[in-house]
Amino acid sequence: MSGINNINKYSTMRLVGIATGLDTDTIVKQLMFVEKQSLYKLQRQKQLAEWKQEAYREFINALRGFKEKFFDITKRTSYMLSENSFNVFKVISSSDEYVTAKGTASAQAGSHKVVVKQLATAAVVEGGKGVSGNITTGVTVSDLKSLDSEALEGKTIKVTLDGVTKEIELPGGSNFVEELQDRLDEAFGLTTDGQNNVVRKIVVGTNEDGKIYFSTTNGASKLTLSSGSNDGLSILGIASGASNRLSTGITLRDLENKLRSSQNNETLKFIDENGNVSFTINGKTFTFSANDTLQKVMSTVNNDSDAKVTLSYDEIEDRFIITAKQTGAGKNIDLGNNGNVDPFLKAILSGYTEKSGQDAKVEIDGVEIVRSSNTLTVNGIEYTLKKVHEGQGSATITVERDIDTVYNLIKSFVDEYNKLVDMFNTKLTEKYDRNYFPLTDDEKEELTEDEIKKWEEKAKTGLLRNDSILQQIQRSMRVALIDAVEGVGISLSSIGISSNSYLDKGKLSIDEDKLKAALRDRPDEVRELFIKTSDSVPLYDRDLTQEQRNVRYKEQGLLHRISDILNDYISTLRNKEGYKGILLEKAGMEGDLSQYESSLSKEIRAYEERINEMYTRLAEKEESYYRKFTELEKYMSQMNSQLSWLFAQLGVYRQ
């Protein structure tokens, strides 16, 4: 909104004061200053309403943060309205290598002897190793002999073995295989097998068709061939990147060709006449295009909730593995339909073996328990089995109440509550300095930004002094923590939480020793004091009658009372009459419809409308003043002209 001095910025240029000699602009400005006082008053009222709304919203955000931290069930580490928050146990295992454990809300202190007899395993189908086969060239030794004598001269290939890359120059002549083998041995060295026999790391040979191939002595080694600086791969009929391991980015069409070659099976085929690949696992049928990648197949199968298996490729052993997602006996893997394994699964799992799953067996305090999972809960303790005990081995699980964790949670609540108390006390007692009022737009034009900032800091103080809404919130929370909980024989003060000093102004203090003693000796009573649920009115509802509210208040624990109070004031849900929380109805919350519908938002918009109307009236008033002075100029000019004529007729010259 423009400043008052610019009300008439669209008016035509005026030439006034020539005939009268008056400083018209100054006179009009002085006249308008009086007229503008009503506008200044509206601007200040609007600014005060905006500042007051901001101040209320600071409380809304602070209360929301407090509510979300302690009363939002998704905040697992700080949520306080659950028995789990007060029934916390430390569980110590004498041998984490064999079994670990943690306590739930229903656990009891004590110790337990645990013997792990058998771990639960999942059913597995393991494909044969070396599914990718060797790297086979497209040429024979005879093919190379028939080449021009200079065809292989200087040609190189890059050979990568387990991440180590060497560039090898291809030999010429009739002893190609033997000479290339020597160069590879020299480049990568030799190794020993399990019987300390010296063996090669990379082997070059010929297959039954006479084609030259590359393989590794150690089946776990990854071998890759790529183009050298003077490409020799094309002569060998090998594509750059050829490997004795599969890439999951390979298409199913290329995979079919590779497996047909590696398994030396010209009849191997799993792509149908429509260019699709279909297979069934555990009754779930999957269909893919021949152009889909192996990665897509694996991802689709693994994310399917019906198949309940994981399909993986083990690069080290170069084989496919299908593992059931659930452990336990009886959860086997069914490949294909009615015992007929689909061609695709036959191809990737060539020579597969099946292993059935088994149940876990554990003895706890002399009682043998059988479960399908290695994680089981017994008498409120969740055990995780990791390793089978041998002979007479066992582990001891000790369960103790975790006093420190519960104490720290209560202390965190008290600390945050005290921050709210400080905030309420500050704003409710802050004095309003009437010497500092909101600046108008015209007044701001006369000040620097720093001066405006300092002025407004003073002007914003005391806006919520003795505010009735905030006083009621503060009073309600304070009383809620003091009033007795029906059916509970203890209070905050009896467990070491109190507010004794007048200087505390409602803040709570904790006697650590006393509170920890109560948590150790009277844990159930402490829990009930904080989170007891009302039997008569167990659930909060914004439309409860006053009688229902009174009953619920008396019967429920202290934290439920605080939660209800916060809901009354900052709930975004409407009651049957269409109202949200009291503070939201007053000031609104950003990101919520109340941002625009609150009483202060409506008040601010009303001020804006009145200010705009006032601008229009002032512009018209200013224009009318200038018109009057223009008329005065006109009359004075005419009078001067007449006097000049009269003096001329009389022969009198004007001095």
C-alpha positions as CSV (number, residue, x, y, z in Angstrom):
1,M,0.0,0.0,0.0
2,S,1.5,3.4,-1.0
3,G,2.3,6.1,1.5
4,I,-0.2,9.0,2.2
5,N,2.1,11.5,0.5
6,N,1.5,9.6,-2.7
7,I,-2.3,9.7,-2.6
8,N,-2.4,12.0,-5.7
9,K,0.4,10.5,-7.6
10,Y,-1.7,10.0,-10.7
11,S,-3.1,13.6,-10.7
12,T,-2.0,16.0,-13.5
13,M,0.7,18.5,-12.8
14,R,-0.5,21.6,-11.1
15,L,0.8,25.2,-11.5
16,V,-0.6,27.0,-8.5
17,G,0.4,30.0,-6.4
18,I,1.5,32.2,-9.4
19,A,-1.3,34.8,-9.0
20,T,-1.8,34.5,-5.2
21,G,1.8,34.0,-4.3
22,L,0.7,31.3,-1.9
23,D,2.7,28.1,-1.2
24,T,-0.3,25.9,-2.2
25,D,1.4,22.5,-1.8
26,T,2.5,23.3,1.8
27,I,-0.9,24.6,2.7
28,V,-2.7,21.5,1.2
29,K,-0.2,19.2,3.0
30,Q,-1.0,20.8,6.3
31,L,-4.7,20.6,5.6
32,M,-4.4,16.9,4.7
33,F,-2.3,16.1,7.8
34,V,-5.4,16.8,9.9
35,E,-7.6,14.7,7.5
36,K,-5.1,11.8,7.7
37,Q,-5.4,11.2,11.4
38,S,-8.3,8.8,11.0
39,L,-6.2,6.8,8.5
40,Y,-3.2,6.7,10.8
41,K,-5.5,5.4,13.5
42,L,-6.7,2.6,11.2
43,Q,-3.2,1.7,10.2
44,R,-2.1,1.4,13.8
45,Q,-5.1,-0.7,14.7
46,K,-4.4,-3.0,11.8
47,Q,-0.7,-3.3,12.7
48,L,-1.6,-4.1,16.3
49,A,-4.0,-6.8,15.2
50,E,-1.3,-8.4,12.9
51,W,1.3,-8.3,15.7
52,K,-1.2,-9.8,18.1
53,Q,-1.9,-12.6,15.6
54,E,1.8,-13.3,15.3
55,A,2.1,-13.5,19.1
56,Y,-0.8,-15.9,19.4
57,R,0.7,-18.1,16.6
58,E,4.0,-18.3,18.5
59,F,2.0,-20.0,21.3
60,I,0.1,-22.2,18.8
61,N,3.4,-23.4,17.3
62,A,5.0,-23.9,20.8
63,L,2.0,-25.9,22.0
64,R,1.9,-27.9,18.8
65,G,5.6,-28.8,19.2
66,F,5.0,-29.9,22.8
67,K,2.0,-32.0,21.8
68,E,3.7,-33.6,18.8
69,K,6.8,-34.5,20.9
70,F,5.0,-36.2,23.8
71,F,1.5,-37.1,22.5
72,D,2.1,-38.1,18.9
73,I,2.2,-41.9,18.6
74,T,4.6,-41.7,15.6
75,K,7.3,-40.2,17.8
76,R,8.4,-43.5,19.3
77,T,11.2,-42.3,21.5
78,S,9.3,-39.5,23.2
79,Y,5.6,-40.6,23.0
80,M,4.3,-40.8,26.6
81,L,0.7,-42.0,26.4
82,S,1.6,-45.7,26.1
83,E,2.4,-48.3,28.7
84,N,5.5,-49.0,26.7
85,S,6.8,-45.6,27.7
86,F,6.8,-46.5,31.4
87,N,7.3,-50.3,31.3
88,V,10.8,-50.2,29.9
89,F,13.3,-53.0,30.6
90,K,17.0,-53.4,30.2
91,V,17.8,-56.9,28.8
92,I,21.3,-58.2,29.0
93,S,22.5,-61.3,27.3
94,S,25.6,-63.1,28.6
95,S,26.4,-64.1,25.1
96,D,25.2,-61.8,22.3
97,E,26.9,-64.1,19.8
98,Y,24.2,-66.8,20.4
99,V,21.1,-64.8,21.4
100,T,20.0,-61.2,22.0
101,A,16.8,-60.0,23.7
102,K,14.8,-56.9,24.4
103,G,11.9,-56.3,26.8
104,T,8.3,-55.3,25.9
105,A,5.7,-53.6,28.1
106,S,4.6,-56.9,29.5
107,A,8.0,-58.1,30.5
108,Q,8.9,-58.9,34.1
109,A,12.2,-58.5,35.9
110,G,14.2,-61.7,36.3
111,S,16.8,-64.0,34.6
112,H,16.3,-66.8,32.1
113,K,18.5,-69.6,30.9
114,V,18.5,-70.0,27.1
115,V,19.9,-72.8,24.9
116,V,19.7,-72.4,21.2
117,K,19.3,-75.8,19.6
118,Q,18.5,-75.0,16.0
119,L,18.1,-71.9,13.9
120,A,15.2,-71.3,11.6
121,T,16.2,-71.3,7.9
122,A,14.4,-70.4,4.7
123,A,13.9,-72.8,1.8
124,V,16.5,-72.3,-0.9
125,V,16.9,-73.3,-4.5
126,E,20.5,-73.0,-5.5
127,G,21.4,-73.0,-9.2
128,G,24.6,-74.7,-10.5
129,K,27.8,-72.7,-10.3
130,G,29.4,-71.2,-13.4
131,V,26.2,-70.4,-15.1
132,S,27.9,-67.8,-17.3
133,G,30.5,-70.2,-18.6
134,N,33.8,-69.2,-20.2
135,I,34.4,-66.3,-22.5
136,T,34.4,-67.9,-25.9
137,T,35.8,-66.2,-29.0
138,G,34.3,-66.4,-32.4
139,V,37.5,-67.8,-34.0
140,T,39.5,-71.0,-34.0
141,V,43.3,-71.4,-34.2
142,S,42.9,-72.3,-37.9
143,D,41.0,-69.1,-38.5
144,L,43.9,-67.1,-37.0
145,K,46.5,-69.0,-39.1
146,S,44.6,-68.1,-42.2
147,L,44.9,-64.4,-41.5
148,D,47.4,-62.1,-43.2
149,S,50.7,-62.2,-41.3
150,E,50.3,-58.6,-40.3
151,A,46.7,-58.9,-39.1
152,L,47.6,-59.6,-35.5
153,E,50.7,-57.4,-35.4
154,G,50.6,-54.9,-32.6
155,K,46.9,-55.7,-31.7
156,T,46.1,-55.6,-28.0
157,I,43.3,-56.5,-25.6
158,K,42.6,-55.3,-22.1
159,V,42.2,-58.2,-19.6
160,T,40.7,-57.4,-16.1
161,L,41.0,-60.1,-13.4
162,D,39.2,-59.3,-10.1
163,G,39.7,-55.5,-10.7
164,V,43.3,-55.6,-11.9
165,T,43.6,-54.6,-15.6
166,K,46.6,-55.4,-17.9
167,E,46.9,-54.6,-21.6
168,I,48.1,-57.7,-23.5
169,E,49.6,-57.7,-27.0
170,L,48.2,-60.6,-29.1
171,P,50.9,-63.0,-30.4
172,G,51.2,-63.9,-34.1
173,G,52.3,-67.2,-35.6
174,S,51.0,-70.7,-35.3
175,N,51.3,-71.1,-31.5
176,F,48.7,-68.4,-30.7
177,V,47.2,-70.2,-27.7
178,E,50.4,-71.2,-26.1
179,E,52.1,-67.8,-26.5
180,L,49.0,-65.9,-25.3
181,Q,48.9,-68.2,-22.2
182,D,52.6,-67.3,-21.5
183,R,51.8,-63.6,-21.7
184,L,48.9,-63.9,-19.4
185,D,50.9,-65.9,-16.9
186,E,53.6,-63.3,-17.0
187,A,51.1,-60.4,-16.6
188,F,49.0,-61.9,-13.8
189,G,51.3,-64.4,-12.2
190,L,50.5,-67.9,-11.0
191,T,48.8,-69.2,-7.8
192,T,48.4,-72.4,-5.9
193,D,45.4,-74.6,-5.3
194,G,44.3,-76.4,-2.1
195,Q,47.0,-79.0,-2.5
196,N,49.7,-76.4,-3.0
197,N,49.9,-77.2,-6.7
198,V,51.0,-74.3,-8.9
199,V,48.1,-73.3,-11.2
200,R,47.4,-70.5,-13.7
201,K,45.0,-67.7,-12.8
202,I,43.7,-67.3,-16.4
203,V,43.5,-70.3,-18.8
204,V,43.4,-70.0,-22.6
205,G,42.2,-73.1,-24.4
206,T,40.0,-74.4,-27.2
207,N,36.6,-76.1,-26.9
208,E,35.1,-79.0,-28.8
209,D,34.4,-76.8,-31.8
210,G,37.9,-75.5,-31.8
211,K,36.9,-72.1,-30.6
212,I,39.4,-70.3,-28.4
213,Y,38.1,-69.5,-24.9
214,F,39.2,-67.7,-21.8
215,S,38.5,-69.0,-18.3
216,T,39.7,-68.8,-14.7
217,T,41.2,-71.6,-12.6
218,N,39.4,-70.1,-9.5
219,G,35.7,-70.2,-10.2
220,A,35.2,-67.2,-7.9
221,S,37.4,-64.9,-10.0
222,K,35.8,-62.4,-12.4
223,L,37.3,-62.0,-15.8
224,T,36.5,-59.3,-18.3
225,L,37.9,-58.5,-21.8
226,S,37.7,-55.1,-23.3
227,S,39.2,-53.2,-26.3
228,G,42.9,-52.3,-26.1
229,S,44.6,-49.2,-27.4
230,N,45.0,-51.1,-30.7
231,D,41.8,-53.1,-30.7
232,G,42.4,-56.9,-31.1
233,L,39.0,-58.0,-29.8
234,S,37.2,-57.7,-33.1
235,I,39.7,-60.1,-34.7
236,L,38.8,-62.6,-31.9
237,G,35.1,-62.0,-32.5
238,I,34.5,-60.8,-29.0
239,A,32.5,-57.8,-27.9
240,S,34.2,-55.3,-25.6
241,G,33.0,-56.0,-22.0
242,A,32.7,-59.8,-22.4
243,S,32.9,-61.4,-19.0
244,N,32.6,-64.8,-17.3
245,R,30.0,-63.1,-15.1
246,L,26.5,-61.9,-15.9
247,S,25.5,-58.2,-15.9
248,T,22.1,-57.7,-14.5
249,G,21.6,-55.1,-17.2
250,I,21.6,-57.9,-19.9
251,T,18.4,-58.3,-21.8
252,L,16.5,-61.6,-21.7
253,R,17.2,-62.2,-25.4
254,D,21.0,-61.8,-24.9
255,L,20.8,-63.9,-21.7
256,E,19.1,-66.7,-23.7
257,N,22.0,-66.6,-26.3
258,K,24.7,-66.5,-23.5
259,L,23.2,-69.4,-21.6
260,R,22.7,-71.4,-24.8
261,S,26.5,-71.0,-25.4
262,S,27.7,-71.5,-21.8
263,Q,25.6,-74.6,-21.4
264,N,26.5,-75.8,-24.9
265,N,22.9,-76.5,-25.6
266,E,21.7,-75.4,-29.0
267,T,18.1,-76.3,-28.1
268,L,18.0,-74.0,-25.0
269,K,15.1,-71.6,-25.5
270,F,12.8,-69.7,-23.1
271,I,11.5,-66.9,-25.3
272,D,8.2,-67.8,-26.9
273,E,7.0,-67.1,-30.4
274,N,5.5,-63.8,-29.2
275,G,8.8,-62.6,-27.8
276,N,7.8,-63.1,-24.2
277,V,9.3,-65.0,-21.2
278,S,6.9,-66.5,-18.7
279,F,7.5,-68.5,-15.5
280,T,5.7,-69.3,-12.3
281,I,7.0,-69.3,-8.7
282,N,4.7,-70.3,-5.8
283,G,1.7,-70.1,-8.0
284,K,2.5,-66.5,-9.2
285,T,3.1,-66.2,-12.9
286,F,5.4,-63.5,-14.3
287,T,5.6,-62.4,-17.9
288,F,8.3,-60.2,-19.4
289,S,9.4,-59.0,-22.9
290,A,12.5,-60.4,-24.4
291,N,13.9,-56.9,-24.3
292,D,13.4,-56.5,-20.6
293,T,16.6,-56.7,-18.5
294,L,17.5,-59.3,-15.9
295,Q,17.5,-56.6,-13.3
296,K,13.8,-55.8,-14.1
297,V,13.0,-59.5,-13.7
298,M,14.8,-59.8,-10.3
299,S,13.2,-56.5,-9.0
300,T,9.7,-57.5,-10.1
301,V,9.9,-60.9,-8.5
302,N,11.5,-59.6,-5.3
303,N,8.9,-56.9,-4.8
304,D,5.9,-59.2,-5.4
305,S,4.0,-60.0,-2.3
306,D,2.4,-63.2,-3.7
307,A,5.6,-65.0,-4.8
308,K,7.2,-64.5,-1.4
309,V,10.7,-65.2,-2.6
310,T,13.9,-63.4,-3.4
311,L,15.7,-64.1,-6.8
312,S,19.3,-63.1,-6.7
313,Y,22.5,-63.6,-8.7
314,D,25.6,-64.5,-6.8
315,E,28.5,-63.0,-8.8
316,I,31.2,-64.8,-6.7
317,E,29.9,-68.3,-7.5
318,D,28.2,-67.2,-10.7
319,R,24.9,-68.8,-10.0
320,F,21.2,-67.9,-9.4
321,I,19.6,-68.4,-6.0
322,I,15.9,-68.3,-5.1
323,T,15.3,-67.9,-1.3
324,A,11.9,-68.0,0.5
325,K,11.2,-64.8,2.4
326,Q,9.8,-66.7,5.3
327,T,11.8,-69.1,7.4
328,G,10.6,-72.3,8.9
329,A,9.7,-75.9,8.0
330,G,7.0,-76.4,5.4
331,K,7.7,-73.2,3.6
332,N,9.2,-74.7,0.5
333,I,9.5,-73.1,-3.0
334,D,7.3,-74.4,-5.8
335,L,8.8,-73.8,-9.2
336,G,6.5,-74.0,-12.3
337,N,3.1,-75.6,-12.5
338,N,2.3,-79.1,-11.3
339,G,6.0,-80.0,-10.9
340,N,6.9,-78.8,-14.4
341,V,9.7,-76.2,-14.1
342,D,9.4,-73.4,-16.7
343,P,12.2,-73.2,-19.4
344,F,13.5,-69.8,-18.0
345,L,13.9,-71.2,-14.5
346,K,15.5,-74.4,-15.9
347,A,18.0,-72.3,-17.8
348,I,19.1,-69.9,-15.1
349,L,19.0,-72.6,-12.4
350,S,20.7,-75.3,-14.4
351,G,21.7,-78.2,-12.2
352,Y,19.9,-76.7,-9.2
353,T,19.5,-78.2,-5.7
354,E,16.7,-77.7,-3.2
355,K,17.1,-77.2,0.5
356,S,14.0,-77.2,2.7
357,G,13.5,-74.6,5.5
358,Q,13.6,-75.6,9.1
359,D,12.1,-74.3,12.3
360,A,14.0,-72.7,15.2
361,K,14.3,-74.7,18.4
362,V,15.2,-73.1,21.7
363,E,15.1,-74.1,25.3
364,I,14.1,-71.3,27.7
365,D,14.2,-72.2,31.4
366,G,14.0,-75.9,30.6
367,V,11.1,-75.7,28.2
368,E,11.7,-76.4,24.5
369,I,10.0,-74.0,22.1
370,V,9.6,-74.4,18.4
371,R,9.0,-71.4,16.1
372,S,9.2,-70.7,12.4
373,S,11.3,-67.6,13.0
374,N,14.5,-66.8,14.8
375,T,12.7,-64.0,16.5
376,L,10.2,-65.0,19.1
377,T,8.5,-63.4,22.1
378,V,8.0,-65.3,25.3
379,N,6.5,-63.8,28.5
380,G,7.1,-60.2,27.3
381,I,10.7,-60.8,26.1
382,E,11.6,-60.7,22.5
383,Y,14.5,-63.2,21.7
384,T,16.6,-63.1,18.6
385,L,18.4,-66.4,18.0
386,K,21.8,-66.1,16.2
387,K,23.9,-69.2,16.7
388,V,23.4,-72.8,17.9
389,H,24.9,-73.7,21.3
390,E,27.3,-76.7,21.2
391,G,27.4,-79.3,23.9
392,Q,26.3,-77.9,27.3
393,G,26.5,-74.3,26.2
394,S,23.8,-71.8,27.2
395,A,23.2,-68.1,27.6
396,T,21.6,-66.1,30.5
397,I,19.2,-63.4,29.8
398,T,18.8,-60.9,32.6
399,V,15.8,-58.5,32.6
400,E,15.8,-55.3,34.7
401,R,13.6,-52.3,34.8
402,D,15.2,-49.4,32.9
403,I,14.8,-46.7,35.5
404,D,17.1,-44.2,33.7
405,T,15.2,-44.3,30.4
406,V,11.8,-43.6,32.1
407,Y,13.4,-41.0,34.3
408,N,14.9,-39.2,31.3
409,L,11.6,-39.3,29.5
410,I,9.8,-37.7,32.5
411,K,12.6,-35.1,32.9
412,S,12.3,-34.2,29.2
413,F,8.6,-33.6,29.7
414,V,9.2,-31.5,32.7
415,D,11.9,-29.5,31.0
416,E,9.7,-28.7,28.0
417,Y,6.7,-28.0,30.2
418,N,8.8,-25.4,32.1
419,K,9.8,-23.8,28.8
420,L,6.1,-23.3,28.1
421,V,5.6,-21.9,31.7
422,D,8.4,-19.4,31.1
423,M,6.8,-18.4,27.8
424,F,3.4,-17.9,29.3
425,N,4.8,-15.9,32.3
426,T,6.8,-13.6,30.1
427,K,4.0,-12.7,27.7
428,L,1.3,-12.5,30.4
429,T,3.3,-10.1,32.6
430,E,5.1,-8.1,29.9
431,K,4.2,-4.4,30.2
432,Y,2.8,-2.5,27.2
433,D,4.7,0.8,26.6
434,R,2.1,3.3,25.3
435,N,4.9,5.6,24.2
436,Y,5.7,3.1,21.4
437,F,2.8,2.7,19.0
438,P,2.9,1.2,15.5
439,L,4.5,3.4,12.9
440,T,2.5,4.6,10.0
441,D,3.8,4.3,6.4
442,D,4.5,8.1,6.4
443,E,6.4,7.8,9.7
444,K,8.5,4.9,8.4
445,E,9.7,7.0,5.5
446,E,11.4,9.3,8.0
447,L,13.4,6.5,9.7
448,T,16.1,4.0,8.8
449,E,15.5,0.3,8.8
450,D,17.4,-0.2,12.0
451,E,15.4,2.6,13.7
452,I,12.2,1.0,12.5
453,K,13.3,-2.4,13.8
454,K,14.2,-1.1,17.3
455,W,11.0,0.9,17.5
456,E,8.8,-2.0,16.6
457,E,10.5,-4.3,19.1
458,K,9.4,-1.9,21.8
459,A,5.9,-1.5,20.2
460,K,5.3,-5.3,20.2
461,T,5.8,-5.8,23.9
462,G,2.9,-6.4,26.2
463,L,0.3,-7.1,23.5
464,L,-0.8,-10.3,25.3
465,R,-0.5,-8.9,28.9
466,N,-3.2,-10.6,31.1
467,D,-4.7,-12.2,28.0
468,S,-7.7,-14.2,29.1
469,I,-7.2,-17.1,26.7
470,L,-3.5,-17.6,27.6
471,Q,-4.3,-17.3,31.3
472,Q,-6.9,-20.0,31.0
473,I,-4.5,-22.4,29.2
474,Q,-1.8,-21.8,31.8
475,R,-4.3,-22.2,34.7
476,S,-5.8,-25.4,33.2
477,M,-2.4,-27.1,32.8
478,R,-1.2,-26.1,36.2
479,V,-4.3,-27.4,38.0
480,A,-4.4,-30.6,35.8
481,L,-1.0,-31.6,37.2
482,I,-2.1,-30.9,40.8
483,D,-5.6,-32.5,41.0
484,A,-5.7,-36.1,42.3
485,V,-6.3,-38.9,39.8
486,E,-9.3,-41.0,40.9
487,G,-8.2,-44.4,42.0
488,V,-4.5,-43.5,42.2
489,G,-2.9,-43.1,45.6
490,I,0.1,-41.0,44.7
491,S,0.6,-37.5,43.3
492,L,3.5,-35.7,41.5
493,S,4.7,-34.3,44.8
494,S,4.8,-37.7,46.4
495,I,7.2,-39.0,43.7
496,G,9.5,-36.0,43.7
497,I,8.0,-33.6,41.2
498,S,6.8,-30.3,42.7
499,S,6.5,-26.6,42.5
500,N,7.1,-25.2,45.9
501,S,8.7,-21.8,45.5
502,Y,6.7,-18.7,44.7
503,L,9.6,-17.7,42.5
504,D,9.0,-20.8,40.4
505,K,5.8,-19.3,39.0
506,G,4.3,-22.6,38.2
507,K,7.5,-24.3,37.0
508,L,8.2,-27.9,38.1
509,S,11.3,-29.2,39.8
510,I,12.5,-32.9,40.2
511,D,14.0,-34.6,43.2
512,E,16.0,-37.2,41.1
513,D,16.5,-39.7,44.0
514,K,12.9,-39.6,45.0
515,L,11.6,-40.0,41.5
516,K,13.9,-42.9,40.7
517,A,13.0,-44.6,43.9
518,A,9.3,-44.3,42.9
519,L,10.0,-45.7,39.5
520,R,11.9,-48.6,41.1
521,D,9.5,-49.4,44.0
522,R,6.1,-48.3,42.7
523,P,6.3,-48.5,38.9
524,D,2.7,-49.4,38.3
525,E,1.4,-46.6,40.4
526,V,3.6,-44.1,38.6
527,R,2.4,-45.3,35.3
528,E,-1.2,-45.0,36.4
529,L,-0.6,-41.5,37.7
530,F,0.6,-40.4,34.3
531,I,-1.4,-42.4,31.8
532,K,-4.4,-44.0,33.5
533,T,-7.3,-44.2,31.1
534,S,-10.8,-43.1,32.0
535,D,-13.1,-46.1,32.3
536,S,-16.3,-44.1,31.8
537,V,-15.1,-41.8,29.0
538,P,-12.0,-43.5,27.5
539,L,-11.7,-41.4,24.3
540,Y,-11.3,-37.6,23.8
541,D,-14.0,-36.0,21.7
542,R,-14.5,-32.3,21.1
543,D,-18.2,-32.7,21.4
544,L,-18.2,-34.2,24.9
545,T,-20.7,-32.7,27.3
546,Q,-19.5,-30.8,30.3
547,E,-20.5,-33.7,32.5
548,Q,-18.6,-36.2,30.4
549,R,-15.6,-33.9,30.5
550,N,-15.7,-33.7,34.3
551,V,-15.9,-37.5,34.7
552,R,-13.1,-38.0,32.2
553,Y,-10.9,-35.4,33.9
554,K,-11.2,-37.0,37.3
555,E,-10.6,-40.5,36.1
556,Q,-7.7,-40.0,33.7
557,G,-3.9,-39.7,34.2
558,L,-2.1,-36.3,34.2
559,L,-0.7,-36.6,30.7
560,H,-4.2,-37.4,29.2
561,R,-5.5,-34.3,30.9
562,I,-2.7,-32.1,29.4
563,S,-3.3,-33.7,26.0
564,D,-7.1,-32.9,26.2
565,I,-6.3,-29.3,27.1
566,L,-4.1,-28.9,24.1
567,N,-6.7,-30.4,21.9
568,D,-9.3,-28.0,23.2
569,Y,-7.1,-25.1,22.2
570,I,-5.1,-26.1,19.1
571,S,-7.1,-28.9,17.4
572,T,-7.5,-28.5,13.7
573,L,-10.6,-30.7,13.8
574,R,-14.0,-29.0,13.9
575,N,-16.7,-29.9,16.5
576,K,-20.3,-30.4,15.5
577,E,-20.8,-26.6,15.6
578,G,-18.0,-26.1,13.1
579,Y,-15.4,-24.6,15.5
580,K,-11.7,-25.6,15.7
581,G,-9.5,-25.2,18.7
582,I,-10.0,-21.9,20.7
583,L,-6.5,-20.5,19.7
584,L,-7.0,-21.4,16.1
585,E,-10.4,-19.7,16.0
586,K,-8.7,-16.6,17.5
587,A,-5.5,-16.3,15.5
588,G,-5.5,-19.2,12.9
589,M,-2.5,-21.4,12.0
590,E,-0.4,-21.2,8.8
591,G,-1.2,-24.1,6.4
592,D,-4.7,-24.5,7.8
593,L,-8.0,-22.9,6.7
594,S,-8.1,-21.1,10.1
595,Q,-5.2,-19.0,8.7
596,Y,-7.9,-17.1,6.8
597,E,-11.0,-17.8,8.9
598,S,-9.9,-16.8,12.4
599,S,-11.4,-13.8,14.1
600,L,-8.1,-11.8,13.9
601,S,-7.7,-12.6,10.2
602,K,-11.2,-11.3,9.6
603,E,-10.5,-8.2,11.7
604,I,-7.3,-7.5,9.7
605,R,-9.2,-7.8,6.4
606,A,-11.8,-5.4,7.7
607,Y,-9.1,-2.9,8.5
608,E,-7.6,-3.3,5.1
609,E,-11.0,-2.6,3.4
610,R,-11.5,0.5,5.6
611,I,-8.0,1.7,4.9
612,N,-8.5,1.4,1.1
613,E,-11.8,3.3,1.4
614,M,-10.1,5.9,3.4
615,Y,-7.3,6.3,0.8
616,T,-10.0,6.9,-1.8
617,R,-11.7,9.5,0.3
618,L,-8.5,11.3,1.1
619,A,-7.5,11.4,-2.5
620,E,-10.8,13.0,-3.4
621,K,-10.4,15.5,-0.5
622,E,-6.9,16.4,-1.6
623,E,-8.2,17.0,-5.1
624,S,-11.0,19.2,-3.9
625,Y,-8.5,21.4,-2.0
626,Y,-6.4,21.8,-5.1
627,R,-9.5,22.7,-7.1
628,K,-10.4,25.4,-4.6
629,F,-7.0,26.9,-4.8
630,T,-7.1,26.7,-8.5
631,E,-10.3,28.7,-8.5
632,L,-8.7,31.2,-6.2
633,E,-5.8,31.5,-8.6
634,K,-8.3,32.1,-11.4
635,Y,-10.2,34.8,-9.5
636,M,-7.0,36.5,-8.4
637,S,-5.7,36.5,-12.0
638,Q,-9.0,38.0,-13.3
639,M,-8.9,40.7,-10.6
640,N,-5.3,41.5,-11.4
641,S,-6.2,41.9,-15.1
642,Q,-9.1,44.2,-14.3
643,L,-7.0,46.4,-12.0
644,S,-4.3,46.6,-14.7
645,W,-7.0,47.8,-17.2
646,L,-8.5,50.3,-14.8
647,F,-5.1,51.8,-13.9
648,A,-4.3,52.0,-17.6
649,Q,-7.5,54.0,-18.2
650,L,-6.7,56.4,-15.4
651,G,-3.2,56.8,-16.6
652,V,-1.9,55.3,-13.4
653,Y,1.1,53.0,-13.6
654,R,1.3,50.2,-11.0
655,Q,4.4,50.1,-9.1
